[in-house]
Amino acid sequence: MHFVLTINQRDSREVGDLVPDLIRSLRHLPAAVPFQRTVGDEAQGVLTDAATAVEAALTAIRQRRWHVGVGVGELQVPLPENLSDVRGYGLVYSRRAVERAQRTGDRVPLAVEGPDAELAAEAEAVLRLLGLIVAARSEAEWKVLDLMTPGARGQQKFVAQELGITAQAVSKAVVRSHWSEEWATRPAAARLLGLVYGPASLPPAALPYRA
């Protein structure tokens, strides 16, 4: 099973080409085929882990400048290094997803497609809720959250010292930004995304195109 993320820029005419910045922000994630520019203001990457796919999608949503399409499906192996040489249903689903993401209007610009359309819709709904949380955060909140480690105890005092603020201010930022809720929900999003693979034998052409 593969997770193909297709991410294209929403406002390149206004702010210029941000694809290199996006690729740098995703470079630390383990990928079967690393994120790279495909055409124009679009980047694409192939992941094999659902939790990593969630991380990549939310990283892009955080920046508020991208449409994110997540396609779940098989690709021909061995995978080549260049995305232009990759073949398989996962690419088809990812393209469908990003095209839907472009039509979301004021909603979180993220969509999920895969063999099991019902589970894809559920995964999409959870990811969009997470996207609402992530995209609403202020720069001040991110300064705190970027120093936090999920699951680690007693770190708020350290973060406060690093930033030169009070531990109470750190605590308020964590609560206000719903950081704990985000990380408690991520595993559910990843689990749903992994289940989207569904009946692998069913080709994309046999599935309805959800608008």
Residue frames as qw, qx, qy, qz and C-alpha x, y, z in Angstrom:
[[0.000, 0.888, 0.460, 0.000, 0.00, 0.00, 0.00],
 [0.431, 0.083, 0.015, 0.899, 1.21, 3.49, -0.86],
 [0.016, -0.851, -0.396, 0.344, 0.11, 6.99, 0.04],
 [0.454, 0.305, 0.294, 0.784, 0.64, 9.46, -2.76],
 [0.083, -0.776, -0.334, 0.528, 0.39, 13.13, -1.81],
 [0.378, 0.474, 0.355, 0.712, -0.13, 15.68, -4.55],
 [0.245, -0.730, -0.327, 0.548, 0.17, 19.23, -3.24],
 [0.403, 0.466, 0.312, 0.723, -0.30, 22.29, -5.41],
 [0.199, -0.181, -0.268, 0.925, -0.08, 25.97, -4.57],
 [0.115, 0.730, 0.656, -0.157, -3.20, 28.06, -4.11],
 [0.069, 0.971, 0.143, -0.178, -1.85, 31.56, -4.75],
 [0.727, -0.084, 0.247, 0.636, 1.38, 31.42, -6.75],
 [0.310, 0.685, 0.279, 0.597, 0.46, 34.52, -8.75],
 [0.312, -0.914, -0.077, -0.246, 0.26, 36.58, -5.56],
 [0.578, -0.751, 0.316, 0.038, 3.22, 35.29, -3.56],
 [0.273, 0.670, -0.674, -0.147, 5.45, 33.56, -6.10],
 [0.808, 0.121, -0.570, -0.088, 6.71, 29.99, -6.30],
 [0.481, -0.607, 0.482, -0.410, 6.77, 28.35, -2.85],
 [0.963, 0.076, -0.232, -0.113, 7.36, 24.76, -3.99],
 [0.552, 0.397, -0.582, 0.446, 11.04, 24.71, -2.91],
 [0.249, -0.414, 0.507, -0.714, 10.01, 25.85, 0.59],
 [0.869, -0.133, 0.053, -0.474, 7.33, 23.15, 0.77],
 [0.877, 0.232, -0.411, 0.093, 9.78, 20.43, -0.28],
 [0.258, 0.442, -0.610, 0.605, 12.26, 21.59, 2.38],
 [0.505, -0.338, 0.380, -0.697, 9.53, 21.42, 5.04],
 [0.946, -0.006, 0.035, -0.322, 8.79, 17.80, 4.08],
 [0.526, 0.580, -0.618, 0.076, 12.38, 16.63, 3.60],
 [0.194, -0.429, 0.775, -0.422, 12.68, 15.16, 7.10],
 [0.820, 0.018, 0.315, -0.478, 9.85, 12.68, 6.51],
 [0.381, -0.202, 0.868, 0.247, 10.74, 9.10, 5.48],
 [0.645, 0.513, 0.018, -0.566, 9.47, 8.64, 1.94],
 [0.810, 0.137, 0.537, 0.192, 9.50, 5.83, -0.61],
 [0.481, 0.488, 0.283, 0.671, 9.88, 8.52, -3.27],
 [0.266, -0.399, -0.290, 0.828, 10.89, 11.89, -1.78],
 [0.252, 0.849, 0.376, -0.273, 8.77, 14.95, -2.44],
 [0.378, -0.154, 0.424, 0.808, 9.75, 16.70, -5.65],
 [0.358, 0.489, -0.020, -0.795, 8.33, 19.18, -8.09],
 [0.583, 0.311, 0.737, 0.140, 6.18, 17.58, -10.76],
 [0.300, 0.525, 0.442, 0.663, 4.73, 20.33, -12.95],
 [0.102, -0.747, -0.164, -0.636, 4.36, 24.06, -12.35],
 [0.215, -0.532, 0.453, -0.683, 3.57, 24.93, -8.75],
 [0.910, -0.227, -0.067, -0.340, 2.98, 21.33, -7.66],
 [0.010, 0.508, -0.843, 0.176, 4.92, 18.81, -5.58],
 [0.910, -0.085, -0.216, -0.345, 4.34, 15.12, -5.11],
 [0.027, -0.502, 0.832, -0.235, 5.72, 12.37, -2.92],
 [0.801, -0.106, -0.527, -0.263, 5.12, 8.70, -2.11],
 [0.283, -0.480, 0.656, -0.509, 4.92, 7.43, 1.46],
 [0.548, -0.041, -0.825, -0.135, 4.37, 3.93, 2.86],
 [0.254, -0.257, -0.747, 0.558, 3.28, 4.87, 6.38],
 [0.120, -0.754, -0.563, -0.316, -0.16, 6.33, 7.15],
 [0.429, -0.779, -0.231, 0.395, 1.04, 8.36, 10.15],
 [0.407, -0.265, 0.291, 0.824, 3.72, 9.95, 7.98],
 [0.108, 0.469, 0.606, 0.633, 1.09, 10.77, 5.37],
 [0.283, -0.848, -0.447, 0.023, -0.94, 12.54, 8.07],
 [0.479, -0.595, 0.023, 0.645, 2.16, 14.47, 9.12],
 [0.328, 0.040, 0.466, 0.821, 2.88, 15.55, 5.54],
 [0.029, -0.663, -0.609, -0.434, -0.71, 16.62, 4.90],
 [0.361, -0.856, -0.326, 0.175, -0.90, 18.70, 8.09],
 [0.493, -0.368, 0.162, 0.771, 2.49, 20.28, 7.40],
 [0.181, 0.281, 0.513, 0.791, 1.12, 21.59, 4.11],
 [0.224, -0.764, -0.556, -0.241, -2.21, 22.65, 5.61],
 [0.480, -0.636, -0.228, 0.561, -0.35, 24.57, 8.34],
 [0.344, -0.159, 0.262, 0.887, 1.16, 26.82, 5.68],
 [0.313, 0.666, 0.449, -0.507, -2.33, 27.78, 4.39],
 [0.230, 0.644, -0.365, -0.632, -1.13, 27.98, 0.79],
 [0.066, 0.245, -0.914, -0.317, -1.69, 24.49, -0.57],
 [0.851, 0.024, -0.088, -0.517, -4.33, 22.15, -1.93],
 [0.204, -0.404, 0.886, -0.098, -3.60, 18.66, -0.60],
 [0.854, 0.119, -0.241, -0.445, -4.69, 15.46, -2.31],
 [0.360, -0.404, 0.830, -0.137, -4.04, 12.10, -0.62],
 [0.792, 0.226, -0.388, -0.413, -4.33, 9.01, -2.80],
 [0.558, -0.369, 0.719, -0.187, -4.27, 5.54, -1.26],
 [0.907, 0.360, 0.035, -0.218, -3.45, 2.64, -3.57],
 [0.841, -0.168, 0.360, 0.367, -0.82, 0.41, -5.07],
 [0.275, 0.844, -0.350, -0.299, 2.07, 1.51, -7.25],
 [0.917, 0.321, -0.213, 0.100, 4.27, -0.59, -9.50],
 [0.509, -0.747, 0.418, 0.091, 7.40, -1.75, -7.71],
 [0.512, -0.388, -0.272, 0.717, 10.29, -1.36, -7.49],
 [0.085, 0.949, 0.254, -0.168, 9.62, 2.36, -7.21],
 [0.612, 0.464, 0.026, 0.639, 11.83, 4.58, -9.36],
 [0.382, -0.325, -0.271, 0.822, 13.59, 7.63, -7.93],
 [0.074, 0.036, -0.218, -0.972, 11.85, 10.00, -10.32],
 [0.423, 0.343, 0.608, -0.577, 8.11, 10.54, -9.88],
 [0.514, 0.482, -0.279, -0.652, 7.59, 10.92, -13.60],
 [0.386, 0.259, -0.862, -0.204, 8.41, 7.21, -13.89],
 [0.259, 0.032, 0.829, -0.495, 6.02, 6.05, -11.14],
 [0.459, -0.102, -0.598, -0.649, 2.95, 4.10, -12.28],
 [0.198, -0.224, -0.920, 0.255, -0.11, 2.78, -10.45],
 [0.237, -0.699, -0.612, -0.283, -3.59, 3.44, -9.11],
 [0.434, -0.592, -0.346, 0.584, -2.26, 5.47, -6.18],
 [0.205, -0.122, 0.223, 0.945, -1.35, 8.25, -8.61],
 [0.163, -0.441, -0.633, -0.615, -4.84, 8.22, -10.12],
 [0.426, -0.696, -0.567, 0.107, -6.46, 8.53, -6.70],
 [0.414, -0.448, -0.142, 0.780, -4.08, 11.29, -5.66],
 [0.084, 0.104, 0.387, 0.912, -4.88, 13.31, -8.79],
 [0.303, -0.592, -0.640, -0.384, -8.60, 12.93, -8.19],
 [0.485, -0.629, -0.462, 0.394, -8.13, 14.02, -4.60],
 [0.310, -0.312, 0.001, 0.898, -6.17, 17.18, -5.32],
 [0.054, -0.298, -0.515, -0.802, -8.66, 18.18, -8.01],
 [0.410, -0.681, -0.590, -0.143, -11.44, 17.91, -5.43],
 [0.495, -0.500, -0.289, 0.649, -9.34, 19.83, -2.91],
 [0.197, 0.028, 0.232, 0.952, -9.16, 22.68, -5.40],
 [0.284, -0.446, -0.505, -0.682, -12.95, 22.93, -5.29],
 [0.420, -0.419, -0.721, 0.358, -13.41, 23.09, -1.52],
 [0.104, -0.842, -0.237, -0.473, -14.00, 26.85, -1.41],
 [0.207, -0.751, 0.346, -0.524, -13.61, 28.16, 2.13],
 [0.927, -0.355, 0.067, -0.102, -13.26, 24.68, 3.64],
 [0.488, -0.595, 0.586, 0.252, -9.94, 23.03, 4.45],
 [0.613, 0.606, -0.349, -0.368, -8.41, 22.31, 1.01],
 [0.151, -0.369, 0.917, -0.020, -7.73, 18.63, 1.55],
 [0.855, 0.128, -0.071, -0.497, -9.25, 15.51, 0.00],
 [0.369, -0.332, 0.868, 0.006, -8.68, 11.75, 0.21],
 [0.795, 0.305, -0.227, -0.473, -9.37, 9.15, -2.49],
 [0.136, -0.364, 0.921, -0.006, -8.90, 5.39, -2.53],
 [0.267, -0.084, -0.901, -0.331, -10.55, 2.04, -3.32],
 [0.220, -0.549, -0.778, 0.211, -12.94, 2.25, -0.35],
 [0.042, 0.556, 0.206, 0.804, -14.82, 5.50, -1.00],
 [0.554, -0.736, -0.308, -0.237, -16.70, 5.42, 2.31],
 [0.746, -0.478, -0.111, 0.450, -13.57, 5.07, 4.41],
 [0.455, 0.256, 0.127, 0.843, -11.83, 7.67, 2.26],
 [0.189, -0.718, -0.250, -0.621, -14.61, 10.12, 3.13],
 [0.696, -0.688, -0.203, 0.040, -14.25, 9.32, 6.83],
 [0.714, -0.177, -0.004, 0.677, -10.48, 9.76, 6.74],
 [0.239, 0.482, 0.217, 0.814, -10.95, 13.01, 4.86],
 [0.392, -0.795, -0.278, -0.371, -13.41, 14.32, 7.46],
 [0.738, -0.591, -0.106, 0.306, -11.03, 13.63, 10.34],
 [0.611, 0.033, 0.128, 0.780, -8.08, 15.14, 8.49],
 [0.060, 0.652, 0.260, 0.710, -10.08, 18.25, 7.71],
 [0.551, -0.803, -0.202, -0.104, -10.97, 18.67, 11.37],
 [0.740, -0.374, 0.039, 0.557, -7.29, 18.37, 12.24],
 [0.434, 0.362, 0.257, 0.784, -6.57, 20.84, 9.46],
 [0.203, -0.846, -0.270, -0.413, -8.96, 23.35, 11.01],
 [0.675, -0.703, -0.051, 0.220, -7.05, 23.13, 14.28],
 [0.709, -0.128, 0.197, 0.665, -3.62, 23.39, 12.65],
 [0.326, 0.513, 0.324, 0.725, -4.44, 26.23, 10.25],
 [0.272, -0.876, -0.288, -0.275, -6.02, 28.39, 12.97],
 [0.705, -0.507, -0.147, 0.474, -2.87, 28.66, 15.09],
 [0.080, 0.991, -0.107, -0.020, -0.96, 31.90, 15.44],
 [0.592, 0.573, -0.447, 0.349, 2.78, 32.34, 14.90],
 [0.250, -0.598, 0.544, -0.533, 3.19, 32.85, 18.66],
 [0.886, -0.173, 0.293, -0.314, 1.50, 29.50, 19.33],
 [0.905, 0.374, -0.176, 0.096, 3.71, 27.76, 16.76],
 [0.205, 0.695, -0.555, 0.408, 6.84, 29.09, 18.46],
 [0.557, -0.397, 0.583, -0.438, 5.73, 27.15, 21.53],
 [0.932, 0.111, 0.229, -0.257, 4.42, 24.04, 19.77],
 [0.715, 0.592, -0.366, 0.068, 7.48, 23.59, 17.54],
 [0.079, 0.563, -0.718, 0.400, 9.52, 23.00, 20.71],
 [0.722, -0.215, 0.440, -0.489, 7.08, 20.48, 22.15],
 [0.226, 0.234, -0.927, -0.186, 7.48, 16.70, 21.86],
 [0.756, -0.230, -0.240, -0.564, 4.27, 14.61, 21.92],
 [0.896, -0.215, -0.388, -0.004, 4.13, 12.29, 24.92],
 [0.513, 0.217, -0.473, 0.683, 7.06, 13.86, 26.78],
 [0.470, -0.772, -0.423, 0.062, 6.45, 14.91, 30.38],
 [0.497, -0.708, -0.075, 0.496, 7.68, 18.01, 32.15],
 [0.562, 0.217, 0.324, 0.730, 8.70, 19.84, 28.98],
 [0.047, 0.899, 0.347, 0.264, 6.66, 23.02, 29.37],
 [0.456, -0.830, 0.074, 0.311, 9.19, 24.48, 31.82],
 [0.602, -0.159, 0.455, 0.636, 12.00, 23.80, 29.34],
 [0.320, 0.609, 0.509, 0.518, 10.05, 25.42, 26.49],
 [0.193, -0.957, -0.217, -0.001, 9.34, 28.45, 28.69],
 [0.539, -0.640, 0.247, 0.489, 13.06, 28.83, 29.44],
 [0.550, 0.139, 0.533, 0.628, 13.96, 28.51, 25.77],
 [0.157, 0.694, 0.469, 0.523, 11.51, 31.22, 24.76],
 [0.198, 0.084, -0.319, 0.923, 11.98, 33.46, 27.79],
 [0.495, -0.388, -0.216, -0.747, 8.33, 33.29, 28.82],
 [0.475, -0.305, 0.624, -0.541, 6.47, 31.85, 31.81],
 [0.055, 0.030, 0.996, 0.066, 5.44, 28.22, 32.09],
 [0.336, 0.516, 0.606, -0.503, 1.89, 29.49, 32.48],
 [0.379, 0.624, -0.227, -0.645, 2.11, 31.21, 29.09],
 [0.146, 0.268, -0.900, -0.312, 3.31, 27.96, 27.53],
 [0.181, 0.251, 0.918, -0.248, 0.46, 26.06, 29.16],
 [0.390, 0.605, 0.308, -0.623, -2.09, 28.55, 27.87],
 [0.322, 0.535, -0.529, -0.575, -0.68, 28.32, 24.34],
 [0.025, 0.089, -0.989, -0.114, -0.86, 24.52, 24.43],
 [0.254, 0.431, 0.777, -0.382, -4.47, 24.55, 25.65],
 [0.343, 0.653, 0.072, -0.672, -5.60, 27.35, 23.34],
 [0.294, 0.499, -0.633, -0.514, -4.09, 25.67, 20.26],
 [0.922, 0.024, 0.150, -0.356, -5.67, 22.25, 21.02],
 [0.260, 0.609, -0.747, -0.061, -2.26, 20.64, 20.67],
 [0.334, -0.177, 0.886, -0.267, -3.08, 17.69, 22.94],
 [0.709, 0.384, 0.416, -0.420, -6.33, 17.03, 21.09],
 [0.554, 0.666, -0.395, -0.307, -4.52, 17.10, 17.74],
 [0.165, 0.475, -0.864, 0.033, -1.99, 14.49, 18.79],
 [0.478, 0.023, 0.788, -0.388, -4.67, 12.34, 20.41],
 [0.707, 0.516, 0.238, -0.421, -6.58, 12.35, 17.11],
 [0.262, 0.654, -0.613, -0.358, -3.70, 11.75, 14.72],
 [0.213, -0.168, 0.962, 0.036, -3.63, 7.96, 15.30],
 [0.534, 0.466, 0.627, -0.324, -7.34, 7.74, 14.41],
 [0.455, 0.762, -0.157, -0.433, -6.71, 9.69, 11.20],
 [0.076, 0.532, -0.812, -0.227, -3.79, 7.40, 10.32],
 [0.396, 0.061, 0.905, -0.141, -5.83, 4.27, 11.07],
 [0.575, 0.623, 0.377, -0.372, -8.68, 5.40, 8.83],
 [0.333, 0.752, -0.417, -0.386, -6.24, 6.36, 6.08],
 [0.119, -0.356, 0.919, 0.118, -4.71, 2.91, 6.21],
 [0.477, 0.281, 0.801, -0.230, -8.14, 1.28, 5.89],
 [0.461, 0.647, -0.038, -0.607, -8.93, 3.26, 2.73],
 [0.003, -0.378, 0.838, 0.394, -6.94, 0.71, 0.71],
 [0.737, 0.193, 0.297, -0.576, -10.00, -1.56, 0.88],
 [0.873, 0.253, 0.416, 0.021, -10.61, -3.94, -2.05],
 [0.268, -0.588, 0.471, 0.600, -7.31, -3.60, -3.87],
 [0.419, 0.155, 0.787, 0.426, -8.57, -5.41, -6.94],
 [0.268, 0.817, 0.506, -0.074, -11.12, -2.72, -7.77],
 [0.477, 0.180, 0.194, 0.838, -9.64, -0.25, -10.30],
 [0.013, -0.348, -0.219, 0.911, -10.26, 3.50, -10.03],
 [0.238, -0.019, -0.521, -0.819, -12.37, 3.52, -13.20],
 [0.379, -0.369, -0.833, -0.164, -14.96, 1.35, -11.46],
 [0.264, -0.484, -0.577, 0.603, -15.47, 3.84, -8.64],
 [0.106, 0.895, 0.398, 0.172, -17.69, 6.93, -8.68],
 [0.390, 0.294, -0.131, 0.863, -15.95, 10.29, -8.86],
 [0.286, -0.721, -0.554, 0.302, -17.06, 12.10, -5.69],
 [0.218, 0.631, 0.109, 0.737, -17.59, 15.81, -6.15]]
